[in-house]
Amino acid sequence: MPQTVVLRPWGDEDLAILEANNAPEMMTYLGGSETAEKVAHRHRVFLDGWTNDDTWVFAILVDGTPVGSVGYWPSTHGETPIFEAGWSVHTPFQGRGYGAAALGLCIQDARARATADRRLLYAFPRIDNAASNRICEKAGMTNTGEEAFEYPKGVPITCNAWAIDLVAPAPSPPGR
Ligand SMILES: CC(C)(COP(=O)(O)OP(=O)(O)OC[C@H]1O[C@@H](n2cnc3c(N)ncnc32)[C@H](O)[C@@H]1OP(=O)(O)O)[C@@H](O)C(=O)NCCC(=O)NCCS
């Protein structure tokens, strides 16, 4: 039976999603598990983001069950104002297309916030994060090349810079 992936703006009840995101196997490419204080702070930032309308993070729901998070926020790439996206799908739910579907919905949401001055959405998965690089490709993003990055702050890593133009029309699904 087809399953429905929807995004719901981050809510008070979603701390449990961040706690599951923080499992060691989920944090392999993100610098390892964080402290409970840091997770609680992230939850606050996600809640405040909707209140302040400056960071838009969603719970990913599959037939109503929370399976992870996806979101985006304003950032810069060099001197260029951009949106940056990030995501996690909990281990038992991975490999079923939910990550790519959620990223596609997130890009759709971001299109409404794009302007002539901030029209590109980027993601920076570590080059060895095969699943994350793949969902960028599946969601129609373009790999613009490798870049040196720091994540967490102070830890040098090499990422692929994937980008999509939010103002350009969305590509038609194959076969249309
Ligand atoms: C990245 C992540 C969200 C993907 O979620 P998901 O629901 O499994 O994604 P999907 O099922 O939509 O797609 C995963 C794709 O990656 C592929 N993939 C997964 N592991 C892979 C690997 N080791 N090597 C090559 N491809 C891999 C899958 O085959 C699938 O591609 P396909 O549909 O062409 O077969 C999930 O793995 C995750 O949360 N990882 C931990 C957190 C993280 O790294 N976040 C991102 C930081 S940039």
The ligand as an SDF file (V2000), in Angstrom:
LIG
                    3D

 48 50  0  0  0  0  0  0  0  0999 V2000
   20.4630   10.6890    4.4670 C   0  0  0  0  0  0  0  0  0  0  0  0
   19.1570   10.0610    4.9380 C   0  0  0  0  0  0  0  0  0  0  0  0
   18.2170   11.1530    5.3930 C   0  0  0  0  0  0  0  0  0  0  0  0
   18.5170    9.3050    3.7740 C   0  0  0  0  0  0  0  0  0  0  0  0
   17.2040    8.9070    4.1580 O   0  0  0  0  0  0  0  0  0  0  0  0
   16.4420    7.6980    3.4410 P   0  0  0  0  0  0  0  0  0  0  0  0
   15.0250    7.7800    3.8300 O   0  0  0  0  0  0  0  0  0  0  0  0
   17.1780    6.4420    3.6820 O   0  0  0  0  0  0  0  0  0  0  0  0
   16.6090    8.1270    1.8990 O   0  0  0  0  0  0  0  0  0  0  0  0
   15.9520    7.4370    0.6140 P   0  0  0  0  0  0  0  0  0  0  0  0
   15.4420    6.0820    0.9660 O   0  0  0  0  0  0  0  0  0  0  0  0
   15.0310    8.4210    0.0060 O   0  0  0  0  0  0  0  0  0  0  0  0
   17.1930    7.3370   -0.3720 O   0  0  0  0  0  0  0  0  0  0  0  0
   18.4430    6.8310    0.0410 C   0  0  0  0  0  0  0  0  0  0  0  0
   19.2570    6.5410   -1.2180 C   0  0  0  0  0  0  0  0  0  0  0  0
   20.6250    6.4030   -0.8470 O   0  0  0  0  0  0  0  0  0  0  0  0
   21.0890    5.1490   -1.2770 C   0  0  0  0  0  0  0  0  0  0  0  0
   22.1050    4.6920   -0.3270 N   0  0  0  0  0  0  0  0  0  0  0  0
   21.9300    4.5010    1.0020 C   0  0  0  0  0  0  0  0  0  0  0  0
   23.0970    4.0750    1.5390 N   0  0  0  0  0  0  0  0  0  0  0  0
   23.9710    4.0170    0.5310 C   0  0  0  0  0  0  0  0  0  0  0  0
   25.3490    3.6510    0.4550 C   0  0  0  0  0  0  0  0  0  0  0  0
   26.0360    3.2880    1.5290 N   0  0  0  0  0  0  0  0  0  0  0  0
   25.9550    3.6910   -0.7590 N   0  0  0  0  0  0  0  0  0  0  0  0
   25.2790    4.0890   -1.8720 C   0  0  0  0  0  0  0  0  0  0  0  0
   23.9570    4.4520   -1.8440 N   0  0  0  0  0  0  0  0  0  0  0  0
   23.3430    4.4230   -0.6560 C   0  0  0  0  0  0  0  0  0  0  0  0
   19.8660    4.2610   -1.3130 C   0  0  0  0  0  0  0  0  0  0  0  0
   20.0630    3.1240   -2.1470 O   0  0  0  0  0  0  0  0  0  0  0  0
   18.8350    5.2350   -1.8870 C   0  0  0  0  0  0  0  0  0  0  0  0
   19.0240    5.4300   -3.2730 O   0  0  0  0  0  0  0  0  0  0  0  0
   18.0750    4.6890   -4.3610 P   0  0  0  0  0  0  0  0  0  0  0  0
   16.6630    5.1190   -4.0660 O   0  0  0  0  0  0  0  0  0  0  0  0
   18.5930    5.1590   -5.6670 O   0  0  0  0  0  0  0  0  0  0  0  0
   18.2660    3.2080   -4.1380 O   0  0  0  0  0  0  0  0  0  0  0  0
   19.4160    9.0540    6.1030 C   0  0  0  0  0  0  0  0  0  0  0  0
   20.3550    8.1120    5.6540 O   0  0  0  0  0  0  0  0  0  0  0  0
   19.9370    9.7090    7.3640 C   0  0  0  0  0  0  0  0  0  0  0  0
   19.1630   10.2640    8.1280 O   0  0  0  0  0  0  0  0  0  0  0  0
   21.2350    9.6270    7.6390 N   0  0  0  0  0  0  0  0  0  0  0  0
   21.7790   10.1010    8.9130 C   0  0  0  0  0  0  0  0  0  0  0  0
   21.7230   11.5970    9.0940 C   0  0  0  0  0  0  0  0  0  0  0  0
   22.4830   12.3420    8.0330 C   0  0  0  0  0  0  0  0  0  0  0  0
   23.5480   11.9430    7.5970 O   0  0  0  0  0  0  0  0  0  0  0  0
   21.9120   13.4930    7.6420 N   0  0  0  0  0  0  0  0  0  0  0  0
   22.3930   14.2840    6.5510 C   0  0  0  0  0  0  0  0  0  0  0  0
   23.4320   15.2140    6.8480 C   0  0  0  0  0  0  0  0  0  0  0  0
   23.9300   16.0710    5.3430 S   0  0  0  0  0  0  0  0  0  0  0  0
  1  2  1  0
  2  3  1  0
  2  4  1  0
  2 36  1  0
  4  5  1  0
  5  6  1  0
  6  7  2  0
  6  8  1  0
  6  9  1  0
  9 10  1  0
 10 11  2  0
 10 12  1  0
 10 13  1  0
 13 14  1  0
 14 15  1  0
 15 16  1  0
 15 30  1  0
 16 17  1  0
 17 18  1  0
 17 28  1  0
 18 19  1  0
 18 27  1  0
 19 20  2  0
 20 21  1  0
 21 22  1  0
 21 27  2  0
 22 23  1  0
 22 24  2  0
 24 25  1  0
 25 26  2  0
 26 27  1  0
 28 29  1  0
 28 30  1  0
 30 31  1  0
 31 32  1  0
 32 33  2  0
 32 34  1  0
 32 35  1  0
 36 37  1  0
 36 38  1  0
 38 39  2  0
 38 40  1  0
 40 41  1  0
 41 42  1  0
 42 43  1  0
 43 44  2  0
 43 45  1  0
 45 46  1  0
 46 47  1  0
 47 48  1  0
M  END
$$$$
